[in-house]
Amino acid sequence: MATSDLIAQFILSAIESSTDGFAELRRSALAEQFSCVPSQINYVISTRFSPERGYVVESRRGGGGYIRISRVHQTPRETVMHTVNAVGDSLDWRTANAFIANIYESGLIDKTNARLILSAVSDNALRAVSSANRDTVRASIFKYMLVTLISE
C-alpha cells in the first residue's frame, strides 16, 4: 500500500474512533511516524480530506500547531444541496469525481447512479461542447441530476 494511502487510512481511523468527531494531529509527528516529508501530509490532507469530500480542515501553525480534521454531518438532502451550491457555474472533471465519491461514500446514491452521473458529465459525453464551455455545461448537468435524485 502506498504511503499516501496509509496516511489517509490512519487519519480516517483517527476521526472515526474519536468521541469528539474530529482528529487533532500534528503534521510533524505524522511525517515522522510515516517516514515522509511534511509536504506529503499536506498533499494527503488537501486531496483526501477536502470540503468536496465532506471534511473541514482547521490548521494552527507554530510550536503548538495542529491540524484538526472533522467530517461534516448533514442530512442527505443537506449534503446534496450543499454540493449543488458548492458547484457554482463551472465544474471540472476532477472536482465532479470528488463530489460524486463523497456522495457515494455517504450512501446517498448507489453505484449505478454514481456511474451514470459521472458518465453524463465526462469529457467523452461532452465532446460536442467546445472546451471553453465544457465545464459550464458539466456544472449544469451535474446539478440538475443531483436535484432530480433528491426530488424522488
C-alpha positions in Angstrom: 0.0 0.0 0.0 1.3 3.5 -0.9 2.4 5.8 1.9 -0.3 8.3 1.0 -2.9 5.6 1.4 -1.5 4.6 4.8 -1.6 8.2 5.9 -5.2 8.7 4.7 -6.2 5.4 6.4 -4.6 6.5 9.7 -6.3 9.9 9.6 -9.7 8.4 8.8 -9.3 5.8 11.6 -8.5 8.6 14.0 -11.6 10.6 13.0 -13.8 7.5 13.3 -12.5 6.4 16.6 -12.7 9.9 18.2 -15.5 10.6 20.6 -15.3 14.3 19.6 -15.9 13.6 15.9 -12.6 15.0 14.8 -8.9 14.2 14.7 -6.4 16.6 16.0 -3.0 15.8 14.6 0.5 17.2 14.4 1.9 17.4 10.9 5.5 16.8 12.0 4.5 13.8 14.2 2.7 12.2 11.3 5.6 12.8 8.9 7.9 11.2 11.4 5.6 8.3 12.0 5.3 7.6 8.3 8.9 8.5 7.4 7.9 11.1 4.9 8.2 14.8 4.5 5.5 17.1 5.9 4.5 18.2 2.4 3.3 14.7 1.8 1.0 15.0 4.8 -0.3 18.3 3.3 -0.9 16.5 0.0 -2.9 13.8 1.6 -5.0 16.2 3.6 -5.7 18.5 0.6 -6.6 15.7 -1.7 -8.4 13.2 0.5 -9.9 15.4 3.2 -11.2 18.4 1.2 -14.5 20.2 1.5 -15.6 18.5 -1.7 -15.2 15.1 0.1 -17.2 16.3 3.1 -14.4 17.3 5.5 -13.5 20.5 7.4 -9.8 21.1 8.0 -8.6 23.7 10.5 -4.9 24.4 10.9 -2.9 26.2 13.5 0.7 26.8 12.8 3.6 27.3 15.2 5.2 25.3 18.0 1.9 24.0 19.4 0.3 23.8 15.9 -2.1 21.1 14.9 -4.4 20.1 12.1 -8.0 19.4 13.1 -10.0 17.3 10.6 -13.7 16.6 11.0 -16.3 15.1 8.8 -19.3 17.3 8.1 -22.6 15.6 9.3 -25.6 16.6 7.3 -28.9 15.1 6.3 -28.9 13.5 2.8 -30.9 16.4 1.4 -28.5 19.0 3.0 -25.5 17.1 1.6 -26.8 17.2 -1.9 -27.9 20.8 -1.6 -24.5 21.8 -0.2 -22.9 20.0 -3.2 -25.2 21.8 -5.7 -24.4 25.2 -4.1 -20.7 24.4 -3.9 -20.5 23.6 -7.7 -21.2 27.1 -8.8 -21.2 27.9 -12.6 -18.3 25.8 -13.6 -17.1 22.3 -12.8 -14.1 20.4 -13.9 -14.0 16.6 -14.2 -11.7 16.0 -11.2 -13.9 18.0 -8.9 -17.1 16.3 -10.2 -15.4 13.0 -9.5 -14.6 14.1 -5.9 -18.1 15.3 -5.3 -19.6 12.1 -6.5 -17.2 10.0 -4.5 -18.3 11.9 -1.4 -22.0 11.4 -2.1 -21.5 7.8 -2.9 -19.4 7.1 0.2 -22.0 8.8 2.3 -24.6 6.3 1.0 -26.7 8.9 -0.7 -26.5 7.3 -4.1 -25.8 3.8 -5.2 -23.0 2.7 -7.5 -25.3 2.7 -10.6 -26.4 6.3 -10.1 -22.8 7.4 -9.3 -21.5 5.8 -12.5 -24.4 7.3 -14.5 -23.7 10.8 -13.3 -20.0 10.5 -13.9 -20.7 9.2 -17.4 -23.1 12.1 -18.2 -20.5 14.7 -17.1 -17.4 13.0 -18.6 -15.3 14.7 -21.3 -16.4 11.9 -23.7 -20.1 12.7 -23.2 -19.4 16.4 -23.6 -17.1 16.1 -26.6 -19.5 18.0 -28.8 -19.3 21.0 -26.5 -16.4 23.4 -27.0 -13.6 23.0 -24.5 -14.2 26.7 -23.4 -17.8 25.9 -22.4 -17.4 22.3 -21.3 -17.0 23.0 -17.5 -20.1 25.3 -17.6 -22.3 22.6 -19.2 -20.8 19.9 -16.9 -21.8 22.0 -13.9 -25.4 22.5 -15.1 -25.9 18.8 -16.0 -24.3 17.7 -12.6 -26.5 20.0 -10.5 -29.8 19.0 -12.3 -29.0 15.3 -12.0 -28.4 15.7 -8.2 -31.5 17.7 -7.7 -33.5 15.2 -9.6 -32.2 12.4 -7.4 -33.3 14.0 -4.2 -36.7 15.1 -5.6 -37.9 11.5 -6.0 
